[in-house]
Amino acid sequence: MSMDFFEYATKQKALLAGTVPSSFFELENSNRSLANKLKIVLDKIKAKLFKMKLNIRDKFIYKFMPKKVILVGTGGHAKVLVDICERMGKFKIVGCTSQDSEISRFCGYKIYGSDSNLEAIFAKGITSAILAVGDNKIRKKLAKMLKEIGFDVVTLIHPNSIVSKSARIGKGTCVMPGAVINADAKIGDCAIVNTNSNIDHDCVIGDYAHIAPGSSLAGNVSVGEGTLIGVGSSVKPGVKINKWSVVGVGSTVVRDLLKQKTYFGNPATERKA
Ligand SMILES: CC(C)(COP(=O)(O)OP(=O)(O)OC[C@H]1O[C@@H](n2cnc3c(N)ncnc32)[C@H](O)[C@@H]1OP(=O)(O)O)[C@@H](O)C(=O)NCCC(=O)NCCS
């Protein structure tokens, strides 16, 4: 039930004069709140339809026009990324660059020479790259080189990983199958969150870090830039691990590791020279 201003003013006047019962206005207010609720529901439906439209459009674009990417690297890590990329269906690998001059194909893709050819590849219109090198230091160097040329280093997230909607995944980072990244975790750029690893709430993982397969970080853990958390390691809640350090396979980290060193064991301690 809606009223124009004149009707409203007349009713207001009549109410003041005591000729209209106040229940009339209660009814009017309840109608208004119903209309508001309806508007909220309609807005939600509109937003959902818009999202659906975007999803359909994106799927259509990826199906018929996937983004062309060059794979930089041809080692074991690169094989896993080829798998993820093919499953995501969002990118089309046009070929690879490799430091191995002996091979001419990799996972069925053509090799376009070594990394020194990346500038020429970019000039041909391939402007996106998958940074497929497992070594953290080399990955950092290559990331710098790719960015300087102008490449967009793409982020790969396996469809069978679980990433909280409040988690942040940096550019060029790869999330492998079975990995779980929980609420408010922040993963830096060009990092690796490997198969079946768990990164719990509020963890902060630096750029170029590598959380190896099967390792578990409890809540609020921080891992510095370029650090490797070895296969199957566990880290106690809130622990801080310095940058460019290594935690050996199967370690249990219960205290902060503040030096830039290699640690292993249960509890993890610094490796003696
Ligand atoms: C810690 C690490 C870096 C040490 O490597 P390294 O310098 O080559 O050391 P070595 O293998 O020569 O081992 C040196 C000693 O440390 C011991 N050691 C090495 N790693 C260990 C570990 N994780 N836990 C317990 N002891 C370990 C070795 O048994 C050896 O002991 P010894 O001298 O009594 O025989 C390596 O063992 C490691 O764990 N790397 C992580 C690998 C990983 O998870 N990669 C991710 C792949 S996706």
The ligand as an SDF file (V2000), in Angstrom:
LIG
                    3D

 48 50  0  0  0  0  0  0  0  0999 V2000
   67.4150  -31.3040    5.5950 C   0  0  0  0  0  0  0  0  0  0  0  0
   67.9810  -31.5620    4.2180 C   0  0  0  0  0  0  0  0  0  0  0  0
   67.9040  -30.2720    3.4020 C   0  0  0  0  0  0  0  0  0  0  0  0
   69.4190  -31.9740    4.3940 C   0  0  0  0  0  0  0  0  0  0  0  0
   69.9240  -32.3110    3.1440 O   0  0  0  0  0  0  0  0  0  0  0  0
   71.4990  -32.5810    2.9540 P   0  0  0  0  0  0  0  0  0  0  0  0
   72.2300  -31.3250    3.2500 O   0  0  0  0  0  0  0  0  0  0  0  0
   71.6860  -33.1470    1.5960 O   0  0  0  0  0  0  0  0  0  0  0  0
   71.8530  -33.5800    4.1080 O   0  0  0  0  0  0  0  0  0  0  0  0
   72.1630  -35.1300    4.0020 P   0  0  0  0  0  0  0  0  0  0  0  0
   71.0850  -35.8420    3.2780 O   0  0  0  0  0  0  0  0  0  0  0  0
   73.5630  -35.2820    3.5250 O   0  0  0  0  0  0  0  0  0  0  0  0
   72.0870  -35.5530    5.5190 O   0  0  0  0  0  0  0  0  0  0  0  0
   73.0210  -35.0900    6.4790 C   0  0  0  0  0  0  0  0  0  0  0  0
   72.6860  -35.7530    7.7990 C   0  0  0  0  0  0  0  0  0  0  0  0
   71.4620  -35.2450    8.2710 O   0  0  0  0  0  0  0  0  0  0  0  0
   70.4900  -36.2730    8.4110 C   0  0  0  0  0  0  0  0  0  0  0  0
   69.2360  -35.7600    7.9310 N   0  0  0  0  0  0  0  0  0  0  0  0
   68.9940  -35.1240    6.7550 C   0  0  0  0  0  0  0  0  0  0  0  0
   67.7170  -34.7570    6.6870 N   0  0  0  0  0  0  0  0  0  0  0  0
   67.1250  -35.1500    7.8110 C   0  0  0  0  0  0  0  0  0  0  0  0
   65.8010  -35.0630    8.3020 C   0  0  0  0  0  0  0  0  0  0  0  0
   64.8430  -34.4560    7.5890 N   0  0  0  0  0  0  0  0  0  0  0  0
   65.5260  -35.5830    9.4990 N   0  0  0  0  0  0  0  0  0  0  0  0
   66.4850  -36.1950   10.2280 C   0  0  0  0  0  0  0  0  0  0  0  0
   67.7890  -36.3300    9.8150 N   0  0  0  0  0  0  0  0  0  0  0  0
   68.0800  -35.8040    8.6200 C   0  0  0  0  0  0  0  0  0  0  0  0
   70.9910  -37.4130    7.5370 C   0  0  0  0  0  0  0  0  0  0  0  0
   70.5220  -38.6450    8.0090 O   0  0  0  0  0  0  0  0  0  0  0  0
   72.4810  -37.2720    7.6880 C   0  0  0  0  0  0  0  0  0  0  0  0
   72.8560  -37.8190    8.9170 O   0  0  0  0  0  0  0  0  0  0  0  0
   74.2960  -38.5760    9.0960 P   0  0  0  0  0  0  0  0  0  0  0  0
   75.3120  -37.5280    8.7890 O   0  0  0  0  0  0  0  0  0  0  0  0
   74.2650  -38.9990   10.5090 O   0  0  0  0  0  0  0  0  0  0  0  0
   74.2680  -39.6710    8.1130 O   0  0  0  0  0  0  0  0  0  0  0  0
   67.1990  -32.6730    3.4600 C   0  0  0  0  0  0  0  0  0  0  0  0
   67.4140  -33.9080    4.0740 O   0  0  0  0  0  0  0  0  0  0  0  0
   65.7030  -32.4140    3.4410 C   0  0  0  0  0  0  0  0  0  0  0  0
   64.9630  -32.8310    4.3110 O   0  0  0  0  0  0  0  0  0  0  0  0
   65.2290  -31.6940    2.3790 N   0  0  0  0  0  0  0  0  0  0  0  0
   63.8350  -31.3690    2.1810 C   0  0  0  0  0  0  0  0  0  0  0  0
   63.3630  -32.0440    0.8960 C   0  0  0  0  0  0  0  0  0  0  0  0
   61.9190  -31.7610    0.5650 C   0  0  0  0  0  0  0  0  0  0  0  0
   61.0210  -31.9290    1.3500 O   0  0  0  0  0  0  0  0  0  0  0  0
   61.7070  -31.3040   -0.6630 N   0  0  0  0  0  0  0  0  0  0  0  0
   60.4060  -30.9980   -1.1890 C   0  0  0  0  0  0  0  0  0  0  0  0
   60.1620  -31.8380   -2.3990 C   0  0  0  0  0  0  0  0  0  0  0  0
   58.6040  -31.5670   -3.0980 S   0  0  0  0  0  0  0  0  0  0  0  0
  1  2  1  0
  2  3  1  0
  2  4  1  0
  2 36  1  0
  4  5  1  0
  5  6  1  0
  6  7  2  0
  6  8  1  0
  6  9  1  0
  9 10  1  0
 10 11  2  0
 10 12  1  0
 10 13  1  0
 13 14  1  0
 14 15  1  0
 15 16  1  0
 15 30  1  0
 16 17  1  0
 17 18  1  0
 17 28  1  0
 18 19  1  0
 18 27  1  0
 19 20  2  0
 20 21  1  0
 21 22  1  0
 21 27  2  0
 22 23  1  0
 22 24  2  0
 24 25  1  0
 25 26  2  0
 26 27  1  0
 28 29  1  0
 28 30  1  0
 30 31  1  0
 31 32  1  0
 32 33  2  0
 32 34  1  0
 32 35  1  0
 36 37  1  0
 36 38  1  0
 38 39  2  0
 38 40  1  0
 40 41  1  0
 41 42  1  0
 42 43  1  0
 43 44  2  0
 43 45  1  0
 45 46  1  0
 46 47  1  0
 47 48  1  0
M  END
$$$$
